[in-house]
Amino acid sequence: MFRYRRAARALARPEAAHCTDEAQAVEAMGLQPRLVTGNPTNLKITYPEDLTLAAAIMSAQRHARQGL
């Protein structure tokens, strides 16, 4: 986690072209992003198979809300 302005400054630097994500760009400035505990069902969709897992999680959540 990092503040938006810090990430924007990091991404505006020429070195950011070689970074794979915002956290790496912030780290390239010599800073450390704050690590926070997340929710394991909050997935990052990177690969097509991630969509299958996301659909299964969403279906389970929907059924839980409906009491099924």
C-alpha positions in Angstrom: 0.0 0.0 0.0 1.2 3.5 -0.8 -0.3 6.9 -1.3 -1.6 7.8 -4.8 0.8 10.8 -5.2 3.8 8.7 -4.3 2.8 6.0 -6.8 2.2 8.7 -9.5 5.7 10.2 -8.9 7.3 6.8 -9.0 5.5 5.9 -12.2 6.5 9.2 -13.8 10.2 8.4 -13.4 12.0 7.0 -16.5 13.1 4.0 -14.5 9.5 3.0 -14.1 9.5 1.7 -17.7 11.4 -1.3 -16.4 9.1 -2.0 -13.5 6.4 -4.7 -13.6 4.0 -2.9 -11.2 3.4 0.1 -9.1 5.1 -1.4 -6.0 8.3 -2.1 -7.9 8.3 1.5 -9.1 7.9 2.8 -5.6 10.7 0.5 -4.4 12.9 1.8 -7.2 12.6 5.2 -5.5 14.2 3.6 -2.4 10.9 3.4 -0.5 9.0 0.4 0.9 5.3 -0.1 0.2 3.3 -0.9 3.4 2.2 -4.5 3.4 -1.4 -5.0 4.5 -3.5 -8.2 5.0 -5.9 -8.7 2.2 -8.9 -10.9 1.6 -7.9 -14.2 -0.1 -11.0 -14.0 -2.3 -9.9 -10.6 -3.7 -8.1 -12.1 -6.8 -5.9 -10.5 -9.3 -6.9 -11.7 -12.7 -3.7 -12.4 -14.6 -4.3 -15.6 -16.5 -7.4 -16.9 -18.3 -7.7 -19.7 -15.7 -8.0 -17.1 -13.0 -11.4 -16.2 -14.4 -12.6 -19.8 -13.6 -11.5 -19.4 -9.9 -13.1 -16.0 -9.7 -16.4 -17.3 -11.1 -16.4 -20.1 -8.5 -15.7 -17.7 -5.6 -18.5 -15.4 -6.8 -20.9 -18.2 -7.2 -20.1 -19.5 -3.6 -20.6 -16.0 -2.3 -23.9 -15.5 -4.1 -25.1 -18.9 -2.7 -24.0 -18.0 0.8 -26.0 -14.7 0.7 -29.0 -16.5 -0.6 -28.7 -19.2 2.1 -28.3 -22.0 -0.4 
